């Protein structure tokens, strides 16, 4: 239920972000921005500050529930849908 930044020794850095719903997948879309799927039909954009504090930037409500996520380009991501959605990605 948390998103945490770790260093190369897997030690926690900064302040983690606590989710209200279980997250499914996370991807770095830039050096200071994360995109997370999970919750109830939501995708969250999180920002990472220079002191590694993670904060919610924006939350998108979606028409489907998404599992995995990956970057297609700097401004686009591809997600996989859950359950019986006729659109797999």
C-alpha positions, 0 to 999 in steps of 0.5 A: 500500500506504499510507494517507496524510493530505495537506493542501490543498497535497498535502503529507504529514501525520503517519504513514501506515498501511501495509497488508499487502494492497493496499487498494481503496477508502477513505471517511471515516466521521467526522472521525477514522475511515476505513473501507478495503476491500481485502486478502483479504475484509477491511474495516479501520477506521483512526483518525486522531489529532490529529497525523495518525497513522493506526492500525488500530482494528479489522479485520473478516473478511467473507464476500465481497471488496469493492471500493468503499465509501461512507457510507450513514449515520454507522454504515452503509456500502455496499460493492460486491462483487467477482468472481462474488458474487451480491450486487452490494452 
